[in-house]
Amino acid sequence: MPAIAKLPLRRQATSDRRDLNLLLVVLCLAQFMVVLDVSVVNVALPSIRRGLGFSATDLEWVINAYTLTFAGFLMLGGRAADLLGRRRMFLAGIALFTLASLACAASDSRALLLGARAVQGVGAAVVSPASLSIIATSFAAGSERNRALGVWGAMAGLGAASGVLLGGVLTQTLGWWAIFAVNVPVGAAVVALAPAVVPEGRRAGATRNFDLSGALLVTAGLTALTYGIVRSDALGWTSAGVLTPIATGVGLLLVFLFVEGRLASAPLVPLSIFRLPLLRAANLVVLLMYSGTLAMFFFVSLYLQQVLHFDAIETGLAFLPMTLFATTGSTLAPRLVARFGARRVVTAGMLCVATGLALLTGIAPGASYALHVLPGGVLTTLGLGLTLVPSTIMAVQGVAPEESGVASGLLNTSRFVGGALGIAVLGTIAASHTRHVAEAGTGALRALSDGYQLGLGIGAIVCVIGAVIAATFLRERPQPEPATVPAEGEEAEALAA
């Protein structure tokens, strides 16, 4: 009898494990797609510039239109997942992202492409925090959740690293429009699978109040700040056309903090969440890391095509080893965390990124890909994988379930704010240096590579600062159980939905 009684429990456990694995597949597929769209455009930028008539400076907005709306609306997306239901918002975000991808592929003007990219960012801003929040609330705390976060983080790292490879193949064989069209069948598959495997998981007793003003303030502030930085290359840092948008951006961000702390009845970002020291430190490290790594993808892809004259497919294949090392780092990270602790792994990962960026400062006309690009590239992406997974684990550690969407949105905001500002700031510095070197009589290719060298060198310094922050502040402490936990009935209801 005891053996017979245990049989249904074993079957139930097997079924639950299978459902959780399928859930993780769906969530990781969605996360891969939205992260891919940050880096997949890099190789296609020269083709987009020729096809739609972008200037060199305005070309950055093909990336920034996506990353800024992504970053600006992430917190609203995370809060919406908590209040309206994670499955509902996950599906809505995927649908919006997929339709916007179709519009990007069909674009025949700069305005249409940039507008569609911005809408893509809004859809991604709903999908990404919802997927991370679903993991944080569906998998048991401890090794099971860490494994799921490790896989999720690996897909995020893989999406960032493999975008250049996939973008090169699609651009060379079909055209730049294909880098956006590829999202349509993937998005359709996620929409078809998600209703059966994703739990609803809405926060009990939610008031459904939205801090739309907060989302608009932070998005407008980041956009104005980045616009001013990008325009500095053409106008100079002391011009009104630069100082005015920068001051406006800073002012809007200060107003955002005031609204969140004093006025909003249901703030987009409850400032109390910043009392968690691990969350603060992990977000700052991720912001600094992405400012360097996304700028690296931008610089190296342009260097390979414009200086070494690689075609799109050759450029994509040149990033293949980097993709593999990013995946390797993400796969190894959970095991290394279990053995050495998250602080040491994150610190080592950030030093790895910094070393890789420093090595890449050796790029020049006539340089060798194998000697001057590959070593720095693989170290940078290995460090990306090693850093992202344990930082994600630390950022959600000790966060109450009802604030998991906010914490998830905050982490993703740090990633994409870091990426957008990294490309804007380092890209502007590189372009300005290139112009000054060219005006001094240096050849065009040498001037280009000199600009990239400077941008990569500054990125390396930024990541060293990130390593110091990780070593100093990512000190694990015993975490108390969250004050608010879902009741058994509520948890069962969420899983059954």
Steps between C-alpha positions, in 0.01 A plus 500: 500500500772757582659440160165539325425819693829656397456435130260787429730736692793398280292553189388838630860603574609392151210689346579812703865483397403463134264798525765715665755407234256591223420825681872581516540429128220742410631774730857462378391505134320830560795647690742391228290676238473836678870509596601391150342813356748719684806355325356346181489840328873571541615320187202630303572867583703573183225343286228692686698822456527448125141384461325773701752785487604527867792723600786351703379664823129432447580134434547446874128566545415174321639341817407771750134531392463139615720500809364826642131410478593152620675647803248777560191279509654198675386611842146557374512157337615338823229673704234407243605135527456512878160672486330368187649153485832375375364270229265766363771763477757252366267411211410865434867596489591220261212593267600869495867415447418265212276752321760775542767267357282453193471879467881535527547246220256690277647846571582716200599817688715602794204627698302178460796283600582706809134514603458125461824441692363712786178292506714185499668635811167547676402139423836373622461711817192293585640159402836510677395587859194276471717203402749556782218556749333174391826315565543665841148397608466160327826331602584412860761720666846347510665273247189459285448872456873562455509239224204664326656846537826360366330366187303825460817704540683275254232569239532873564877480456461277194252744346740791546798309363335311213317802361797605289538151352132464414483859378794443266354188342152652455627835369735340248256241370162676515552866592482712815122462525543129580656572842159628609282257303660201675323603821155442351496115494682483835251737661209304353639176647532657846144634485375153405685319780477750787128468598543133584817524709530851650322550837295816544647587841338836561565664835203449732304815585684713245354846451588523130627855534764593244769761533486598133645843582806328648554291187466804273734709717779242512472421128497868399787573738721222366416590139582870549824417682614259229398736220712777650800269533470377141468855363821608677708351219351737242433809714760490777446454873447870573227561242138566597392210279693265731469661842125561473394137440752373758368743761144410404576130536659543841209717613241246385682220683506708819126566463453125452670431833287765670178355356597148603593602853230756581205511261426163336235293682633184333856594399659343200813446709431482876816667628496267799624221273838675488546418867611154383880539473551202270237630258668842489847361441391239243314760295794740499739223392267391218460860380878549479558161339245555223629850429829341401386178332227643274738775392751226417252326267428836335867596452636161397226428245563840334878452520485162329286634215634854454870450581575133428235486223324185619162440338190440712532120517873517576426746779229274640731197492770705670266532798422125516780419751380789714149354500635165616703657781201704619300178521787323675527775760125497568499120530795490739384790714243316722754227583770755576257694720423181695871442558650848538206733567338761279729787604816330379341382176360845414832667585691253282247545219533879505880476497471260207285753310744782581798294383324410175414864426858604578635241254266630231668842516767343276272507194638696204500497118662180381473335841435128526159376606655195670756703696333835562124434504433141603684488838339818628161406360484159665620635836237774491214262421623237747492770766151601386372149566682467831369836625137502390377176658629554858402868485145390412498253789619767743259765372187292574630349823278589794245688287138443606284321238271799457801713400665243271375681189648829623835338581504323162417821318766689692772251408404508133482879513858507625608278212345706226563842650863392528501380140330810361717745691813296429439514126402868516789618718778275369373527143501880521849506652625263229342703218637827638851355530479359148407843363787675683753240386379523139520880509865465607575320173478136607350258249128421523538135604761581762279778635205261527697236687655763731150609599395142569817445707418794724139391550604144587770622739252714694260204506776291661547759775124504565498122544795512741291738710218243481736229625597714799133561582425126477792408725403764756121487518380160374555338837244232559316516829244258642176607337182499709189349356288761318245663727220424258470157346212361299253288687484134405164542335615803303815318386303197389253722317782679319660173390170363384421810290 
